[in-house]
Amino acid sequence: RFGLSSCLGGLADSKRPCRERPYLPSSDSVLEFNKIYNRLQNDFSFETFEGPSLKGGLDNKWVGNSFFNHNGRSTIDPLDSNNHVLYFPVVSSEARFFSPPIENSSSKGNRVVVKFRYLATGSNVGGCIGYVDGTGDPSTQTWALCDNGNDMQSNGSWISCQFVVPLQLGSFRIAITDRRSPGKDAYFDDIQIGTGGTTTCTGVDVPKRDPPGEEGYSDAVVDSLSTLLTAGRLGSKAKSIIADAFDRAGSADDGLAIAQQLIVTTPEFHTTNVVESTDQPRSDGGGFPQQTGKPYKALVYMYFSGGCDSFNMLVPHTCSNDLYEHYLDVRQHVAIERERLLPISASGQVCSRFGVHPALSTVKTLYDDEDLLFFCKYWRTSISND
């Protein structure tokens, strides 16, 4: 949709059906920007939920069911305003939040375990964590621990837990959900990979890890995108709005996608001059001026993005240099037969007659009445011409 996929007029193979999903790279190409930041992208070891700019978010690229949107959100820890944690605003009996693939390797005979901290503000609120095979589509899961009995009881305080990953899985993804009640009542934090031998919430050490994010990261990304997409002309207010959206998006990859979408909506992206915002509502101008009765002429400029170009609207018809045959060679199966064209006369051209597209009979009438002219191959240029 942004020029990289086969969807919505993208640059990829248009014959391939549009099956793009938000977290599944296009089979034709993938957009990457500033990958130095996300050092955990292909080597998951922990997640702090502090985000790229340490304002809350995802350190890693978590995905949803079948690579669609996930439903996890980062929020402020209800017991520590300086910490960010994971919660789910929507109930789901199945996991809709999966980690990147993780290699299931043993160390000195110890089994791989997933360690985490869990907080519930009520009893049996439905928080669950488990795993899924890392080689397939993340659409099913096996729950290892759930807050629906005696396995993972928080009682209003943070507890530390771990679960063992089966040896038969060569790789796995961590799967998390809230299965019972929506809202902020089940929280996860400090998810990390370790070693151990049992699945338990007793006597587990879950050390705090330094988050990989950097203060001001979103501002730096927006500055770079401003240079790339607007020649550095993006205004400070627009930058602030886009940086805030970046931080709320989740991971650095999610933030990059929303930042690009927002930048192309700004006036700086659509103009080449410096935009000065008054930050005030536009006045209605007092309505239309009174008619003076004087003759009035206007030049109407229309920019067509697509197939309404000079070889589709105005087609060679009767020409001295076989231009119509050249037109047939170029346009192939979309060429318009000479008999269907609406002929108009021309002088001083290689063609004594041109053909107007058969759907534009009004345009032909305007031309015949000398109320319309054609300007062919017109384009702006930065080079002075005599």
Buried (B, 14 or more C-beta within 10 A) or exposed (E): EBEBBBBEEBEBEEEEEEEBBEBBBBEBEEBEBBEEBBEBBEEBBBBBBBBBBBBBBBBBBBBBBEBBBBBBBBBEBBEEEEBBBBBBEEBBEEBBBBBBBBEBEEEEEEBBBBBBBBBBBBEBBBBBBBBBBBEEEBBEBBBBBBBBEEBBBBEEEBBBBBBBBEEEBEBBBBBBBBBBBBEBBBBBBBBBBBBBEEBBBEEBEBEEBEBBBEEBBBBBBBBBBBEEBBEEBBBEEBBEBBBBBBBBBBBBBBBBBBBBEBBEEBBBBEEEEEBEEEEEEEEEEEEEEEEEEEEEEEEEEEEEEEEEEEBBBBBBBBBEEEBBEEBBEEEEEEBBEBEEBBBBEBEEBEBEBBBBBBEBEEBBEBBEEEEEEBEEEEEEEEEEEE
